[in-house]
Amino acid sequence: VRAVKKAIKLLRTIEHYEDGRYLDRYIVASIFLETGKPLYLADKDIRCEVSEMRKAAVVSREVANITSFIDWDICIYNYLELNSKEGYQSRVVRQADA
């Protein structure tokens, strides 16, 4: 969840989005697909963008393989669920096991 939160903070403008890592761009595009925010992605074909970012992240070895995106999707949806509650901000409660 921390990585998702970091990606959202880093890619606040279209210029930062275009210069960002493929994985971070995938996270932001997936959030746009669900929420419609950030608005600067409204001009893009978002489904194509998400697919391209998945492929590019695997090719650039930011992610081990295409099935690793299942874990990322879980993190994204957990982040969205936690932050959709009014007055609540996501936080990591426990450390991940190695």
Protein Blocks (a to p, Z undefined) as FASTA:
>chain_A
ZZmmmmmmmmmbfklmmmmcfklmmmmmmmmmmnopafklmmpcfklmmmmmmmmmmmno
pafblmlmmmmmmmmmmmmmmmmpghiacddfbdcdZZ
